[in-house]
Amino acid sequence: MRTQKFLFCWMLVLFLAVSCERKPFVEHKIKMEATAKPCSQLQETFRLNSNFGGERFEFEKCLPDGYQEKSITTERRADTVVVSFNTAKDDKQSVYKITLDIDSYPAYHFITIDNETYSLSPTAK
């Protein structure tokens, strides 16, 4: 009887461990606001807020007028999240304020946004 209980408990623990295994993923949500600024006034600052739900990046980007959020793609490449805005050079462009939320598993240490790579490292508290 003891052997059966032990075997049952062992199989239950093994089942739970296997069923909790997560598969790698990357998801993004984006908010874009067109500004009245021309691309010559683009601010090249980059802000990162990190919390338990992922990371939030805030920056400005010069994009064609009428740019659609659905054109943005994200993908994982090893420990890097690659964000592509997939734009063609257009004569009429303006500055957009971008708020990009990234949720990914496992953790990533770099983010590439249109060929610019940034290292993400935790800060000491």
N, CA, C and O atoms as CSV, one atom per row, in Angstrom:
chain,resi,resn,atom,element,x,y,z
A,1,MET,N,N,0.831,-1.192,0.000
A,1,MET,CA,C,0.000,0.000,0.000
A,1,MET,C,C,0.875,1.255,0.000
A,1,MET,O,O,0.597,2.214,-0.720
A,2,ARG,N,N,1.932,1.238,0.813
A,2,ARG,CA,C,2.826,2.390,0.865
A,2,ARG,C,C,3.497,2.638,-0.476
A,2,ARG,O,O,3.670,3.783,-0.893
A,3,THR,N,N,3.867,1.575,-1.137
A,3,THR,CA,C,4.526,1.703,-2.431
A,3,THR,C,C,3.581,2.335,-3.444
A,3,THR,O,O,4.003,3.160,-4.253
A,4,GLN,N,N,2.314,1.958,-3.408
A,4,GLN,CA,C,1.338,2.534,-4.335
A,4,GLN,C,C,1.151,4.027,-4.078
A,4,GLN,O,O,1.070,4.802,-5.031
A,5,LYS,N,N,1.080,4.446,-2.826
A,5,LYS,CA,C,0.940,5.869,-2.492
A,5,LYS,C,C,2.170,6.637,-2.938
A,5,LYS,O,O,2.062,7.726,-3.502
A,6,PHE,N,N,3.347,6.063,-2.684
A,6,PHE,CA,C,4.593,6.716,-3.093
A,6,PHE,C,C,4.632,6.865,-4.610
A,6,PHE,O,O,4.949,7.938,-5.124
A,7,LEU,N,N,4.311,5.794,-5.323
A,7,LEU,CA,C,4.307,5.819,-6.779
A,7,LEU,C,C,3.289,6.838,-7.299
A,7,LEU,O,O,3.588,7.577,-8.236
A,8,PHE,N,N,2.105,6.887,-6.712
A,8,PHE,CA,C,1.086,7.852,-7.116
A,8,PHE,C,C,1.581,9.286,-6.909
A,8,PHE,O,O,1.450,10.127,-7.798
A,9,CYS,N,N,2.149,9.560,-5.731
A,9,CYS,CA,C,2.658,10.908,-5.443
A,9,CYS,C,C,3.776,11.279,-6.402
A,9,CYS,O,O,3.816,12.405,-6.897
A,10,TRP,N,N,4.674,10.360,-6.668
A,10,TRP,CA,C,5.780,10.619,-7.586
A,10,TRP,C,C,5.252,10.925,-8.992
A,10,TRP,O,O,5.738,11.850,-9.644
A,11,MET,N,N,4.277,10.170,-9.459
A,11,MET,CA,C,3.713,10.406,-10.783
A,11,MET,C,C,2.957,11.733,-10.837
A,11,MET,O,O,2.985,12.421,-11.857
A,12,LEU,N,N,2.289,12.092,-9.753
A,12,LEU,CA,C,1.587,13.369,-9.695
A,12,LEU,C,C,2.568,14.532,-9.776
A,12,LEU,O,O,2.336,15.486,-10.518
A,13,VAL,N,N,3.652,14.461,-9.028
A,13,VAL,CA,C,4.676,15.513,-9.065
A,13,VAL,C,C,5.288,15.605,-10.455
A,13,VAL,O,O,5.485,16.706,-10.970
A,14,LEU,N,N,5.588,14.485,-11.061
A,14,LEU,CA,C,6.158,14.472,-12.407
A,14,LEU,C,C,5.172,15.066,-13.417
A,14,LEU,O,O,5.572,15.845,-14.282
A,15,PHE,N,N,3.904,14.710,-13.317
A,15,PHE,CA,C,2.884,15.256,-14.211
A,15,PHE,C,C,2.781,16.774,-14.075
A,15,PHE,O,O,2.729,17.485,-15.079
A,16,LEU,N,N,2.752,17.271,-12.844
A,16,LEU,CA,C,2.657,18.716,-12.621
A,16,LEU,C,C,3.883,19.443,-13.148
A,16,LEU,O,O,3.760,20.525,-13.722
A,17,ALA,N,N,5.050,18.872,-12.965
A,17,ALA,CA,C,6.275,19.506,-13.454
A,17,ALA,C,C,6.278,19.596,-14.974
A,17,ALA,O,O,6.675,20.619,-15.532
A,18,VAL,N,N,5.845,18.546,-15.640
A,18,VAL,CA,C,5.826,18.543,-17.104
A,18,VAL,C,C,4.739,19.468,-17.638
A,18,VAL,O,O,4.960,20.156,-18.636
A,19,SER,N,N,3.583,19.503,-17.007
A,19,SER,CA,C,2.475,20.320,-17.515
A,19,SER,C,C,2.700,21.812,-17.286
A,19,SER,O,O,2.059,22.631,-17.944
A,20,CYS,N,N,3.584,22.180,-16.382
A,20,CYS,CA,C,3.844,23.594,-16.103
A,20,CYS,C,C,4.925,24.176,-17.006
A,20,CYS,O,O,5.217,25.370,-16.926
A,21,GLU,N,N,5.513,23.365,-17.851
A,21,GLU,CA,C,6.573,23.852,-18.725
A,21,GLU,C,C,5.993,24.844,-19.728
A,21,GLU,O,O,5.045,24.533,-20.449
A,22,ARG,N,N,6.577,26.045,-19.763
A,22,ARG,CA,C,6.097,27.086,-20.660
A,22,ARG,C,C,6.898,27.085,-21.942
A,22,ARG,O,O,8.093,26.790,-21.940
A,23,LYS,N,N,6.247,27.412,-23.019
A,23,LYS,CA,C,6.931,27.521,-24.298
A,23,LYS,C,C,7.349,28.969,-24.509
A,23,LYS,O,O,6.660,29.882,-24.052
A,24,PRO,N,N,8.462,29.192,-25.191
A,24,PRO,CA,C,8.916,30.566,-25.453
A,24,PRO,C,C,7.877,31.351,-26.255
A,24,PRO,O,O,7.213,30.803,-27.135
A,25,PHE,N,N,7.747,32.641,-25.939
A,25,PHE,CA,C,6.828,33.510,-26.673
A,25,PHE,C,C,7.295,34.951,-26.566
A,25,PHE,O,O,8.112,35.290,-25.710
A,26,VAL,N,N,6.781,35.776,-27.424
A,26,VAL,CA,C,6.948,37.224,-27.328
A,26,VAL,C,C,5.651,37.856,-27.825
A,26,VAL,O,O,5.141,37.507,-28.890
A,27,GLU,N,N,5.129,38.791,-27.035
A,27,GLU,CA,C,3.906,39.512,-27.391
A,27,GLU,C,C,4.165,40.996,-27.221
A,27,GLU,O,O,4.986,41.399,-26.397
A,28,HIS,N,N,3.470,41.802,-27.994
A,28,HIS,CA,C,3.625,43.252,-27.846
A,28,HIS,C,C,2.274,43.954,-27.938
A,28,HIS,O,O,1.340,43.483,-28.588
A,29,LYS,N,N,2.212,45.080,-27.271
A,29,LYS,CA,C,1.090,46.014,-27.385
A,29,LYS,C,C,1.731,47.362,-27.664
A,29,LYS,O,O,2.776,47.694,-27.106
A,30,ILE,N,N,1.106,48.120,-28.519
A,30,ILE,CA,C,1.710,49.401,-28.894
A,30,ILE,C,C,0.667,50.508,-28.890
A,30,ILE,O,O,-0.491,50.306,-29.257
A,31,LYS,N,N,1.109,51.670,-28.469
A,31,LYS,CA,C,0.282,52.872,-28.523
A,31,LYS,C,C,1.106,53.907,-29.279
A,31,LYS,O,O,2.267,54.153,-28.950
A,32,MET,N,N,0.500,54.504,-30.282
A,32,MET,CA,C,1.199,55.493,-31.100
A,32,MET,C,C,0.410,56.788,-31.114
A,32,MET,O,O,-0.811,56.797,-31.275
A,33,GLU,N,N,1.144,57.890,-30.941
A,33,GLU,CA,C,0.520,59.212,-31.022
A,33,GLU,C,C,1.296,60.052,-32.015
A,33,GLU,O,O,2.499,60.263,-31.859
A,34,ALA,N,N,0.610,60.525,-33.029
A,34,ALA,CA,C,1.259,61.416,-33.985
A,34,ALA,C,C,1.455,62.771,-33.323
A,34,ALA,O,O,0.561,63.279,-32.647
A,35,THR,N,N,2.618,63.343,-33.521
A,35,THR,CA,C,2.892,64.679,-33.003
A,35,THR,C,C,2.928,65.641,-34.180
A,35,THR,O,O,2.929,65.220,-35.337
A,36,ALA,N,N,2.958,66.892,-33.891
A,36,ALA,CA,C,3.020,67.892,-34.961
A,36,ALA,C,C,4.464,68.229,-35.328
A,36,ALA,O,O,4.707,69.119,-36.143
A,37,LYS,N,N,5.417,67.523,-34.733
A,37,LYS,CA,C,6.827,67.834,-34.964
A,37,LYS,C,C,7.336,67.214,-36.265
A,37,LYS,O,O,6.971,66.091,-36.612
A,38,PRO,N,N,8.183,67.960,-36.981
A,38,PRO,CA,C,8.835,67.364,-38.148
A,38,PRO,C,C,9.963,66.430,-37.682
A,38,PRO,O,O,10.407,66.507,-36.537
A,39,CYS,N,N,10.412,65.567,-38.563
A,39,CYS,CA,C,11.446,64.588,-38.209
A,39,CYS,C,C,12.762,65.242,-37.785
A,39,CYS,O,O,13.559,64.618,-37.084
A,40,SER,N,N,12.995,66.468,-38.193
A,40,SER,CA,C,14.229,67.160,-37.787
A,40,SER,C,C,14.239,67.450,-36.282
A,40,SER,O,O,15.301,67.713,-35.718
A,41,GLN,N,N,13.073,67.406,-35.622
A,41,GLN,CA,C,12.986,67.668,-34.182
A,41,GLN,C,C,12.818,66.378,-33.366
A,41,GLN,O,O,12.396,66.429,-32.211
A,42,LEU,N,N,13.140,65.237,-33.953
A,42,LEU,CA,C,13.039,63.949,-33.280
A,42,LEU,C,C,13.965,63.904,-32.063
A,42,LEU,O,O,15.158,64.184,-32.181
A,43,GLN,N,N,13.424,63.556,-30.904
A,43,GLN,CA,C,14.228,63.369,-29.696
A,43,GLN,C,C,14.670,61.919,-29.649
A,43,GLN,O,O,13.839,61.016,-29.752
A,44,GLU,N,N,15.955,61.683,-29.497
A,44,GLU,CA,C,16.470,60.324,-29.522
A,44,GLU,C,C,16.621,59.752,-28.120
A,44,GLU,O,O,17.556,58.999,-27.849
A,45,THR,N,N,15.705,60.107,-27.236
A,45,THR,CA,C,15.724,59.536,-25.890
A,45,THR,C,C,14.955,58.219,-25.907
A,45,THR,O,O,14.110,57.982,-26.770
A,46,PHE,N,N,15.267,57.378,-24.939
A,46,PHE,CA,C,14.702,56.040,-24.866
A,46,PHE,C,C,14.446,55.748,-23.404
A,46,PHE,O,O,15.374,55.784,-22.595
A,47,ARG,N,N,13.218,55.462,-23.052
A,47,ARG,CA,C,12.855,55.231,-21.661
A,47,ARG,C,C,12.366,53.802,-21.470
A,47,ARG,O,O,11.621,53.280,-22.299
A,48,LEU,N,N,12.787,53.172,-20.379
A,48,LEU,CA,C,12.391,51.796,-20.094
A,48,LEU,C,C,11.814,51.729,-18.699
A,48,LEU,O,O,12.432,52.187,-17.738
A,49,ASN,N,N,10.617,51.152,-18.587
A,49,ASN,CA,C,10.001,50.837,-17.295
A,49,ASN,C,C,9.777,49.339,-17.279
A,49,ASN,O,O,9.207,48.777,-18.214
A,50,SER,N,N,10.230,48.694,-16.212
A,50,SER,CA,C,10.105,47.247,-16.110
A,50,SER,C,C,9.269,46.882,-14.903
A,50,SER,O,O,9.411,47.481,-13.836
A,51,ASN,N,N,8.385,45.886,-15.070
A,51,ASN,CA,C,7.593,45.390,-13.946
A,51,ASN,C,C,7.325,43.904,-14.138
A,51,ASN,O,O,7.858,43.294,-15.065
A,52,PHE,N,N,6.516,43.323,-13.284
A,52,PHE,CA,C,6.286,41.883,-13.342
A,52,PHE,C,C,5.594,41.447,-14.628
A,52,PHE,O,O,5.681,40.278,-15.002
A,53,GLY,N,N,4.921,42.346,-15.303
A,53,GLY,CA,C,4.196,42.004,-16.527
A,53,GLY,C,C,5.001,42.173,-17.794
A,53,GLY,O,O,4.500,41.876,-18.878
A,54,GLY,N,N,6.222,42.634,-17.694
A,54,GLY,CA,C,7.050,42.842,-18.877
A,54,GLY,C,C,7.717,44.195,-18.836
A,54,GLY,O,O,7.851,44.802,-17.774
A,55,GLU,N,N,8.135,44.667,-19.998
A,55,GLU,CA,C,8.822,45.952,-20.100
A,55,GLU,C,C,8.015,46.918,-20.958
A,55,GLU,O,O,7.315,46.521,-21.889
A,56,ARG,N,N,8.135,48.198,-20.616
A,56,ARG,CA,C,7.511,49.262,-21.397
A,56,ARG,C,C,8.615,50.179,-21.898
A,56,ARG,O,O,9.423,50.685,-21.119
A,57,PHE,N,N,8.638,50.384,-23.202
A,57,PHE,CA,C,9.609,51.261,-23.834
A,57,PHE,C,C,8.874,52.479,-24.363
A,57,PHE,O,O,7.814,52.355,-24.978
A,58,GLU,N,N,9.436,53.654,-24.125
A,58,GLU,CA,C,8.840,54.896,-24.618
A,58,GLU,C,C,9.910,55.641,-25.397
A,58,GLU,O,O,11.011,55.877,-24.899
A,59,PHE,N,N,9.574,56.006,-26.620
A,59,PHE,CA,C,10.531,56.705,-27.480
A,59,PHE,C,C,9.785,57.378,-28.616
A,59,PHE,O,O,8.584,57.176,-28.792
A,60,GLU,N,N,10.505,58.176,-29.381
A,60,GLU,CA,C,9.929,58.810,-30.563
A,60,GLU,C,C,10.537,58.173,-31.801
A,60,GLU,O,O,11.688,57.737,-31.801
A,61,LYS,N,N,9.734,58.131,-32.855
A,61,LYS,CA,C,10.202,57.531,-34.106
A,61,LYS,C,C,9.603,58.301,-35.273
A,61,LYS,O,O,8.438,58.697,-35.242
A,62,CYS,N,N,10.407,58.505,-36.286
A,62,CYS,CA,C,9.950,59.170,-37.501
A,62,CYS,C,C,9.333,58.112,-38.417
A,62,CYS,O,O,10.005,57.175,-38.849
A,63,LEU,N,N,8.036,58.282,-38.703
A,63,LEU,CA,C,7.291,57.301,-39.495
A,63,LEU,C,C,6.461,58.014,-40.554
A,63,LEU,O,O,6.151,59.198,-40.416
A,64,PRO,N,N,6.102,57.288,-41.613
A,64,PRO,CA,C,5.249,57.892,-42.640
A,64,PRO,C,C,3.902,58.328,-42.048
A,64,PRO,O,O,3.367,57.668,-41.158
A,65,ASP,N,N,3.373,59.418,-42.538
A,65,ASP,CA,C,2.062,59.876,-42.088
A,65,ASP,C,C,1.026,58.776,-42.347
A,65,ASP,O,O,1.022,58.141,-43.401
A,66,GLY,N,N,0.153,58.568,-41.363
A,66,GLY,CA,C,-0.870,57.543,-41.483
A,66,GLY,C,C,-0.355,56.133,-41.228
A,66,GLY,O,O,-1.004,55.161,-41.615
A,67,TYR,N,N,0.778,56.008,-40.596
A,67,TYR,CA,C,1.361,54.684,-40.314
A,67,TYR,C,C,0.416,53.859,-39.438
A,67,TYR,O,O,-0.190,54.385,-38.504
A,68,GLN,N,N,0.294,52.584,-39.739
A,68,GLN,CA,C,-0.617,51.685,-39.032
A,68,GLN,C,C,0.137,50.815,-38.031
A,68,GLN,O,O,1.207,50.290,-38.341
A,69,GLU,N,N,-0.417,50.663,-36.837
A,69,GLU,CA,C,0.194,49.838,-35.780
A,69,GLU,C,C,0.349,48.390,-36.209
A,69,GLU,O,O,1.275,47.715,-35.760
A,70,LYS,N,N,-0.517,47.906,-37.052
A,70,LYS,CA,C,-0.475,46.503,-37.475
A,70,LYS,C,C,0.766,46.173,-38.306
A,70,LYS,O,O,1.055,44.999,-38.539
A,71,SER,N,N,1.499,47.185,-38.754
A,71,SER,CA,C,2.708,46.949,-39.538
A,71,SER,C,C,3.900,46.541,-38.671
A,71,SER,O,O,4.928,46.114,-39.197
A,72,ILE,N,N,3.774,46.667,-37.360
A,72,ILE,CA,C,4.880,46.368,-36.446
A,72,ILE,C,C,4.882,44.873,-36.127
A,72,ILE,O,O,3.837,44.287,-35.845
A,73,THR,N,N,6.070,44.266,-36.176
A,73,THR,CA,C,6.211,42.856,-35.821
A,73,THR,C,C,7.263,42.703,-34.731
A,73,THR,O,O,8.200,43.496,-34.634
A,74,THR,N,N,7.092,41.668,-33.911
A,74,THR,CA,C,8.096,41.322,-32.904
A,74,THR,C,C,8.402,39.836,-33.027
A,74,THR,O,O,7.531,39.029,-33.351
A,75,GLU,N,N,9.659,39.494,-32.761
A,75,GLU,CA,C,10.062,38.098,-32.765
A,75,GLU,C,C,11.255,37.914,-31.840
A,75,GLU,O,O,11.973,38.865,-31.530
A,76,ARG,N,N,11.453,36.681,-31.407
A,76,ARG,CA,C,12.602,36.325,-30.566
A,76,ARG,C,C,13.702,35.763,-31.429
A,76,ARG,O,O,13.456,34.977,-32.343
A,77,ARG,N,N,14.918,36.172,-31.131
A,77,ARG,CA,C,16.114,35.572,-31.727
A,77,ARG,C,C,17.099,35.378,-30.583
A,77,ARG,O,O,17.775,36.317,-30.162
A,78,ALA,N,N,17.172,34.146,-30.086
A,78,ALA,CA,C,18.000,33.803,-28.916
A,78,ALA,C,C,17.551,34.651,-27.730
A,78,ALA,O,O,16.388,34.563,-27.335
A,79,ASP,N,N,18.434,35.475,-27.145
A,79,ASP,CA,C,18.029,36.296,-25.997
A,79,ASP,C,C,17.772,37.744,-26.411
A,79,ASP,O,O,17.975,38.671,-25.626
A,80,THR,N,N,17.321,37.925,-27.660
A,80,THR,CA,C,17.015,39.255,-28.192
A,80,THR,C,C,15.577,39.278,-28.693
A,80,THR,O,O,15.119,38.334,-29.337
A,81,VAL,N,N,14.868,40.366,-28.391
A,81,VAL,CA,C,13.560,40.615,-28.993
A,81,VAL,C,C,13.791,41.619,-30.123
A,81,VAL,O,O,14.371,42.684,-29.913
A,82,VAL,N,N,13.332,41.266,-31.313
A,82,VAL,CA,C,13.524,42.110,-32.494
A,82,VAL,C,C,12.185,42.749,-32.849
A,82,VAL,O,O,11.195,42.058,-33.090
A,83,VAL,N,N,12.174,44.084,-32.878
A,83,VAL,CA,C,10.977,44.858,-33.219
A,83,VAL,C,C,11.225,45.507,-34.571
A,83,VAL,O,O,12.202,46.236,-34.747
A,84,SER,N,N,10.341,45.242,-35.526
A,84,SER,CA,C,10.482,45.814,-36.869
A,84,SER,C,C,9.271,46.675,-37.181
A,84,SER,O,O,8.127,46.244,-37.035
A,85,PHE,N,N,9.542,47.899,-37.613
A,85,PHE,CA,C,8.455,48.812,-37.974
A,85,PHE,C,C,8.053,48.662,-39.440
A,85,PHE,O,O,7.022,49.194,-39.852
A,86,ASN,N,N,8.849,47.950,-40.230
A,86,ASN,CA,C,8.511,47.625,-41.615
A,86,ASN,C,C,8.014,48.838,-42.395
A,86,ASN,O,O,6.879,48.862,-42.870
A,87,THR,N,N,8.866,49.830,-42.518
A,87,THR,CA,C,8.479,51.051,-43.223
A,87,THR,C,C,9.235,51.173,-44.533
A,87,THR,O,O,10.351,50.675,-44.677
A,88,ALA,N,N,8.613,51.835,-45.468
A,88,ALA,CA,C,9.274,52.215,-46.712
A,88,ALA,C,C,9.550,53.707,-46.610
A,88,ALA,O,O,8.821,54.440,-45.941
A,89,LYS,N,N,10.583,54.137,-47.262
A,89,LYS,CA,C,10.889,55.575,-47.253
A,89,LYS,C,C,9.747,56.311,-47.945
A,89,LYS,O,O,9.388,56.016,-49.085
A,90,ASP,N,N,9.202,57.256,-47.235
A,90,ASP,CA,C,8.083,58.042,-47.739
A,90,ASP,C,C,8.484,59.501,-47.679
A,90,ASP,O,O,9.219,59.910,-46.781
A,91,ASP,N,N,8.012,60.280,-48.618
A,91,ASP,CA,C,8.361,61.702,-48.637
A,91,ASP,C,C,7.780,62.428,-47.435
A,91,ASP,O,O,8.437,63.303,-46.872
A,92,LYS,N,N,6.575,62.089,-47.035
A,92,LYS,CA,C,5.917,62.802,-45.956
A,92,LYS,C,C,5.963,61.959,-44.687
A,92,LYS,O,O,5.264,60.952,-44.569
A,93,GLN,N,N,6.791,62.384,-43.745
A,93,GLN,CA,C,6.929,61.690,-42.470
A,93,GLN,C,C,6.804,62.687,-41.337
A,93,GLN,O,O,7.038,63.884,-41.503
A,94,SER,N,N,6.428,62.160,-40.174
A,94,SER,CA,C,6.380,62.996,-38.980
A,94,SER,C,C,6.759,62.144,-37.773
A,94,SER,O,O,6.901,60.925,-37.869
A,95,VAL,N,N,6.918,62.816,-36.634
A,95,VAL,CA,C,7.342,62.152,-35.410
A,95,VAL,C,C,6.128,61.554,-34.705
A,95,VAL,O,O,5.096,62.208,-34.555
A,96,TYR,N,N,6.266,60.316,-34.281
A,96,TYR,CA,C,5.258,59.622,-33.484
A,96,TYR,C,C,5.845,59.321,-32.114
A,96,TYR,O,O,7.007,58.933,-31.999
A,97,LYS,N,N,5.042,59.501,-31.088
A,97,LYS,CA,C,5.432,59.080,-29.746
A,97,LYS,C,C,4.970,57.634,-29.605
A,97,LYS,O,O,3.787,57.330,-29.760
A,98,ILE,N,N,5.920,56.747,-29.311
A,98,ILE,CA,C,5.655,55.312,-29.260
A,98,ILE,C,C,5.717,54.826,-27.812
A,98,ILE,O,O,6.665,55.136,-27.091
A,99,THR,N,N,4.715,54.072,-27.392
A,99,THR,CA,C,4.736,53.351,-26.116
A,99,THR,C,C,4.574,51.878,-26.475
A,99,THR,O,O,3.527,51.452,-26.962
A,100,LEU,N,N,5.639,51.108,-26.225
A,100,LEU,CA,C,5.693,49.709,-26.639
A,100,LEU,C,C,5.820,48.821,-25.408
A,100,LEU,O,O,6.794,48.926,-24.662
A,101,ASP,N,N,4.843,47.951,-25.195
A,101,ASP,CA,C,4.877,46.984,-24.089
A,101,ASP,C,C,5.273,45.629,-24.642
A,101,ASP,O,O,4.667,45.134,-25.592
A,102,ILE,N,N,6.296,45.031,-24.040
A,102,ILE,CA,C,6.792,43.722,-24.461
A,102,ILE,C,C,6.630,42.741,-23.314
A,102,ILE,O,O,7.040,43.017,-22.187
A,103,ASP,N,N,6.031,41.599,-23.604
A,103,ASP,CA,C,5.942,40.497,-22.653
A,103,ASP,C,C,6.570,39.298,-23.348
A,103,ASP,O,O,6.187,38.947,-24.464
A,104,SER,N,N,7.540,38.670,-22.679
A,104,SER,CA,C,8.272,37.596,-23.325
A,104,SER,C,C,8.725,36.565,-22.312
A,104,SER,O,O,9.023,36.894,-21.163
A,105,TYR,N,N,8.775,35.315,-22.745
A,105,TYR,CA,C,9.342,34.243,-21.933
A,105,TYR,C,C,10.182,33.376,-22.843
A,105,TYR,O,O,9.721,33.028,-23.929
A,106,PRO,N,N,11.372,33.015,-22.463
A,106,PRO,CA,C,12.086,33.384,-21.242
A,106,PRO,C,C,12.588,34.821,-21.323
A,106,PRO,O,O,12.374,35.516,-22.316
A,107,ALA,N,N,13.249,35.241,-20.275
A,107,ALA,CA,C,13.746,36.618,-20.207
A,107,ALA,C,C,14.693,36.895,-21.385
A,107,ALA,O,O,15.411,36.008,-21.845
A,108,TYR,N,N,14.675,38.108,-21.843
A,108,TYR,CA,C,15.588,38.518,-22.915
A,108,TYR,C,C,16.518,39.596,-22.364
A,108,TYR,O,O,16.180,40.284,-21.401
A,109,HIS,N,N,17.681,39.738,-22.976
A,109,HIS,CA,C,18.689,40.674,-22.481
A,109,HIS,C,C,19.010,41.787,-23.464
A,109,HIS,O,O,19.744,42.718,-23.133
A,110,PHE,N,N,18.467,41.696,-24.668
A,110,PHE,CA,C,18.686,42.717,-25.688
A,110,PHE,C,C,17.378,42.970,-26.419
A,110,PHE,O,O,16.534,42.082,-26.540
A,111,ILE,N,N,17.224,44.201,-26.906
A,111,ILE,CA,C,16.097,44.520,-27.780
A,111,ILE,C,C,16.666,45.253,-28.988
A,111,ILE,O,O,17.484,46.162,-28.852
A,112,THR,N,N,16.221,44.842,-30.165
A,112,THR,CA,C,16.634,45.484,-31.404
A,112,THR,C,C,15.403,46.139,-32.006
A,112,THR,O,O,14.391,45.485,-32.258
A,113,ILE,N,N,15.508,47.443,-32.232
A,113,ILE,CA,C,14.416,48.193,-32.846
A,113,ILE,C,C,14.954,48.788,-34.139
A,113,ILE,O,O,15.773,49.707,-34.116
A,114,ASP,N,N,14.492,48.260,-35.264
A,114,ASP,CA,C,14.950,48.709,-36.583
A,114,ASP,C,C,16.472,48.870,-36.642
A,114,ASP,O,O,16.968,49.967,-36.900
A,115,ASN,N,N,17.192,47.814,-36.411
A,115,ASN,CA,C,18.653,47.725,-36.537
A,115,ASN,C,C,19.442,48.436,-35.443
A,115,ASN,O,O,20.669,48.490,-35.525
A,116,GLU,N,N,18.794,48.973,-34.439
A,116,GLU,CA,C,19.479,49.553,-33.272
A,116,GLU,C,C,19.294,48.597,-32.104
A,116,GLU,O,O,18.162,48.328,-31.705
A,117,THR,N,N,20.381,48.081,-31.551
A,117,THR,CA,C,20.302,47.111,-30.464
A,117,THR,C,C,20.658,47.773,-29.143
A,117,THR,O,O,21.639,48.509,-29.040
A,118,TYR,N,N,19.839,47.495,-28.137
A,118,TYR,CA,C,20.031,48.037,-26.789
A,118,TYR,C,C,20.159,46.877,-25.816
A,118,TYR,O,O,19.435,45.886,-25.907
A,119,SER,N,N,21.089,47.018,-24.888
A,119,SER,CA,C,21.289,46.001,-23.853
A,119,SER,C,C,20.391,46.331,-22.670
A,119,SER,O,O,20.289,47.487,-22.262
A,120,LEU,N,N,19.752,45.325,-22.132
A,120,LEU,CA,C,18.901,45.490,-20.949
A,120,LEU,C,C,19.603,44.799,-19.790
A,120,LEU,O,O,19.914,43.610,-19.859
A,121,SER,N,N,19.846,45.541,-18.742
A,121,SER,CA,C,20.477,44.925,-17.586
A,121,SER,C,C,19.782,45.442,-16.323
A,121,SER,O,O,19.436,46.620,-16.236
A,122,PRO,N,N,19.582,44.557,-15.352
A,122,PRO,CA,C,18.915,44.980,-14.114
A,122,PRO,C,C,19.783,45.953,-13.343
A,122,PRO,O,O,21.012,45.893,-13.392
A,123,THR,N,N,19.120,46.849,-12.632
A,123,THR,CA,C,19.849,47.795,-11.788
A,123,THR,C,C,19.840,47.302,-10.361
A,123,THR,O,O,18.911,46.621,-9.928
A,124,ALA,N,N,20.882,47.652,-9.639
A,124,ALA,CA,C,20.954,47.265,-8.222
A,124,ALA,C,C,20.082,48.194,-7.407
A,124,ALA,O,O,20.012,49.393,-7.674
A,125,LYS,N,N,19.415,47.631,-6.407
A,125,LYS,CA,C,18.550,48.454,-5.556
A,125,LYS,C,C,19.238,48.797,-4.281
A,125,LYS,O,O,18.665,49.485,-3.436
